[in-house]
Amino acid sequence: VGSYFIGKGNLRTVIGWQQNDRREFSESANIPGLYFRLNTISADLKYYFNEIKGIELVAGISALHQENENKGDEFLIPEYTMQEGGGFVSAKKNFNRWTVNAGARMDFREVRGKQLDTLFNAFHTNVSAVSASAGTTYEVNEQLHLKFNVGRGFRAPNISELAANGIHEGTFRYEIGNTDLKPETSLQWDLGMGYESGKAGAELSLFYNSINDFIYYRNSGGETKDVDGTDYPVYRYVQGNSVLYGAEFMFDYHITDPLHFENKIAYVIGENKDQNTALPFVPPLHWNSELSYAIIKKSENALKQLQVKAMLDVYAKQDRIDSFETETKGATVFGASINADIKIGKTLCSLYVLGNNLGDVTYYNHLSRLKDARIASMGRNITFGLTIPLAIKN
């Protein structure tokens, strides 16, 4: 990571290398079945120009090189190399009550998959695209603001989507990729409104995203594959023109100075326009609510702060599903916590007790890959935590 003043602007750089050594064990506790070794080299350069007539201008480039080795005796994806790069420019300017921003980016990606017997065929893909967005915020007054944004997006298929061919043990599925997949492109519209007064605040966000060649996987016709005497459902990566749209509403209210009430509601609808069906793996309506009370907000004693909190999560039933999915029942989950800041000597420590799903409700996350295996979300659990900051003095 570096920062350099060049001319009247500032160049910021991030250059990195990482190695991901992932091993999954099935038949032996010592010898991995799946064993990936992924090496990644990346570079990111951004130049922040000095303001030009009130315009904040940023330009940058990025690059990445990635190599994957299969070192186990089971296989899910092939060995491959990937190169990607891109460049962007963005600008922002304030006009009295208006704030306007815009940007554009060019990206390319090249992937080369290696042959492995009859399991993986060698392949080569090369894609590129331009993305852009523009938006504005208008301050109606000190309490109310409006937001609008439109953007064109791009996403290239990843290696699993392109070339997977094997058992994904952690999800009890046999996944098959598709090297003929095209990149996703999308056009998204966002509209928002926010209000904030002394005690109350609220924000409403609406979005509509039209996605060409949306990539997802599905099990068609109950297809299965026998592997060593076990039938695994086969999930193939496919794509189709789709839309995602929905809303998010947030509201918080300081009932009294120590008593604070926060709420958040989110709802998304997904539609497959090619199949005239619901998109799979779309979350149901979710309402989250928190009521917190500061018993001690600020104190000169050793106990500096003490707060209790009650939490509620409500998940609606999800019955807008694709033909291979199953419905997910709704659930109401309660939680609570207590947090304290305690000064011991000159050190300020934090202590907390957190309880989730205190009613020990059995429920399923509709997006969980473990749902079909009847593995529910976590039951009642209580966590104790203590944070002690450490400092090294000269």
Stockholm file with secondary structure:
# STOCKHOLM 1.0

chainA/1-394         VGSYFIGKGNLRTVIGWQQNDRREFSESANIPGLYFRLNTISADLKYYFNEIKGIELVAGISALHQENENKGDEFLIPEYTMQEGGGFVSAKKNFNRWTVNAGARMDFREVRGKQLDTLFNAFHTNVSAVSASAGTTYEVNEQLHLKFNVGRGFRAPNISELAANGIHEGTFRYEIGNTDLKPETSLQWDLGMGYESGKAGAELSLFYNSINDFIYYRNSGGETKDVDGTDYPVYRYVQGNSVLYGAEFMFDYHITDPLHFENKIAYVIGENKDQNTALPFVPPLHWNSELSYAIIKKSENALKQLQVKAMLDVYAKQDRIDSFETETKGATVFGASINADIKIGKTLCSLYVLGNNLGDVTYYNHLSRLKDARIASMGRNITFGLTIPLAIKN
#=GR chainA/1-394 SS CEEEEETTEEEEEEEEEEEEEEEECSSCSSSCSEEEEEEEEEEEEEEECCCBTTEEEEEEEEEEEEEEEECSSSCSSCCEEEEEEEEEEEEEEEETTEEEEEEEEEEEEEEEECCBTTTBCCEEEEEEEEEEEEEEEEECSSSEEEEEEEEEEEECCCHHHHHCEEEEGGGTEEEECCTTCCCEEEEEEEEEEEEECSSEEEEEEEEEEEEEEEEEEECCTTCEEEETTEEEEEEEEEEEEEEEEEEEEEEEEESSSSEEEEEEEEEEEEEETTTTEECSSCCCCEEEEEEEEEEESSCSSSEEEEEEEEEEEEECCBCCCCTTCCCBCCEEEEEEEEEEEEEETTEEEEEEEEEESTTCCCCCCTTCTTGGGTCCCCCSEEEEEEECCCCCCC
#=GC SS_cons         CEEEEETTEEEEEEEEEEEEEEEECSSCSSSCSEEEEEEEEEEEEEEECCCBTTEEEEEEEEEEEEEEEECSSSCSSCCEEEEEEEEEEEEEEEETTEEEEEEEEEEEEEEEECCBTTTBCCEEEEEEEEEEEEEEEEECSSSEEEEEEEEEEEECCCHHHHHCEEEEGGGTEEEECCTTCCCEEEEEEEEEEEEECSSEEEEEEEEEEEEEEEEEEECCTTCEEEETTEEEEEEEEEEEEEEEEEEEEEEEEESSSSEEEEEEEEEEEEEETTTTEECSSCCCCEEEEEEEEEEESSCSSSEEEEEEEEEEEEECCBCCCCTTCCCBCCEEEEEEEEEEEEEETTEEEEEEEEEESTTCCCCCCTTCTTGGGTCCCCCSEEEEEEECCCCCCC
//
